Structures are given as structure tokens and as C-alpha cells.
Amino acid sequence: MTTAPWFPAKSGPRARAVGLTKRPGRYPRATRILLGATSIAIALCLTALPVLGSAISPRAGLALSANFLQGIPVGSSGWAPGAPALRETSNASPLAITSFQANPSSVVVSTVTFLNVTAIGGTPPYTYWFSLLPPGCASLNRSSLGCLPTAVQHYTIAVRVNDSVGAWAEANTTLVVTSGYGAAPLVVSFQALPATVAVFHTTHLIVNATSRSSTPSASLTYSFLGLPPGCPSFNQTDLVCIPTAAGSFHLRVFVTDGFADLSFALATLNVTPAPSTASTSPVFPSGTWYLPVMLVLLLAVAIGIVIFLRRGARRPPGSIPAIPPAPPAAPGEPSTDSR
């Protein structure tokens, strides 16, 4: 059994095989290659095969780290006992996947998420292949894949990136698909401000609620019951109310999420009658002395009307009042008597 010392590569920096062993009629079991300052772990499990005279080389070297797997093609020359162990094909940096994630990584079923992958090194252009996708998602040759999962599950999705010379890298990420169901909405507060108001005056019915399901809190719906006359219900968190009738009203609000789960809360609104004003009722002097005075005045006016009518009734119809004779003229003055 022999150990291979330093050996020259056809191009690039010198490489050293550490722990490279050779047996007659067998290939090496494990080799660790130091290439410059980069360490590449190569694991080869080969069965005993006879040497057929022509060199047989492995398809690629493997480097495994966390969730990322790299494939680095070797040269076209073979690797057999007595032949060079490995040859570089280019001076380009190895192909690597620097990022692969679902955005968002947790979605409700039938909601879109994007699978984004970033690769560097190798020889562009790259090709992309996604696997282990949830139902409703299909692989396409693109670095950002839109996915609309249709089944609830925790998924581990894989991607493989190949460059133009056959190098490849793989990575995986997780995607959580939920049903979106949760507890009914939580009504934090519900009140009328002000809680006591006069008829035809404004009050505000304010409700504060949060969602406990996948429905956003901003998408909750609201309905009000028990409102006083003049206050219609609308789907809003600040309802303006102008009551037109007095009374004590027990208000209810129902808050519903996108799954028809609902909660309700209660509040009280007191509406008082409108106060008396100059525009709605006449103003009289204080006390009761004005009543006799008013009666006397009305009686005097009535008597005057009666007397006037009676005098007019005594005159014969068509009569003309007599004209009194003119006084005699003074000496030297002309007479004014036309008769």
C-alpha cells in the first residue's frame, strides 16, 4: 500500500492529496484535496473494479455544508492507479447558492408566496429546477418562482442550480401553509362618546377590535344593533350617530372575520329631550297680572267695533250728510255762496 505524494495539476495552483491510498485493482476510498487555500471534501464509495487499461474518472467532486450542496466537474482526463488524481477545468470560483428562501415563509392556503434563490460563481448563465413543491406550484427555470399552495402542510422545498459547464449547487428551504382559521375576533373596547346626548346632537360609537385568525384586523367587518332612531348602521369602527328620539338605548356591535367567526360587545347610550329655546316656544312675562290686562284691552276693542257698526246701520241707504250753510261774507269780500 502506497501513499501518493505531491502531484502537479495540468493548470492552476499545485494540489496535494492527503490520505490517498491505492490498492491493486481498487479505487481510493476517501480523498481530501487541498486546492490552494480552499478545502474540498470528496467522498467516494466505489466497489472493487478491475483496471481495464483506460482511465475512469468520477463525475464530480462534492462539497457539503449546511443546506447547500455543490458539484464541481473535473477534467476530461481519467483517474486510475498511476494517473493524475484530479484536474481543474477553469479558474472561475465554484458555483454556490448564497440564499434560498420563501417570502413569506408562512402563508394561508391559496395565498401566493415567492421562492427566491441567489447563486454566484461558476460559469453563467444558470438554470434552475425546483423540487418537492406543494400542490398548486410548478417548477420553472427562473430565480424567483411564484407559488400558490393549495394544501395545508409544512414543506421542505429544494432547488438545484446548474451553470453552463455542468457545475451544480443545491439548497433547501421551508414553507409553512396553514388553513388560516383561528379564534374569533377580540373586541377590545366599545363605547359611545359622549354616552349621554340630547336629541339632534352628535355622538360617536367607537369600537376597537383585533383579529385572531389569518384575516387582517383592517379587514374585519362591523354591524351595529339597538341604535336609536336617526342612527343607521355602517361597516366602520367610528360610527357617527345623531339620535332623533329620547330614551336609553342598549347598543350591540358584531365583529366578524373572513371565516365568519364573530364576537360582540355592548354599550349604553342615553338620549335626553331637546331643551326649550326661543325658537320653539313663545316667551311670556313672568306672573299672572298680564291676563286681566289683556282681557280689558280685548273688551275695549270689541266695544269700539260694535259702536262703529251701529252708527253706520242708522243712516238710510244712499243718504248724503247735509252740508252746513256757509257763514255770511264780510263787507267788501265776494260771496262764496254758489247758490
Buried (B, 14 or more C-beta within 10 A) or exposed (E): EEEBEEBEBEEEEEBBBEEBBBEEEBBBEEBBBBBEEEEBEBEEEEEEEEBEEEBEBBEBBBBEEEBBBBBBBBBEEBBBBEEBBBBBBEEBEBBBBEEBBBEEEBBBBEBEBEBBBBBBBBBEEBEBBBEEBBEEBEBEEEBEBEBBBEEBEEBEBBBBBBBEEBBBBBBBBEBBBBEBBBEBBBBEEBBBEEEEBBBEBEBEBBBBBEBBBBBEBEEBBBBBEBBBBEBEBEEEBEBEBBBEEBEEBEBBBBBBBBBEBBBBBEBEBBBBEEEEEEEEEEEEEEEEEEEEEEEEEEEEEEEEEEEEEEEEEEEEEEEEEEEEEEEEEEEEEEEEEEE
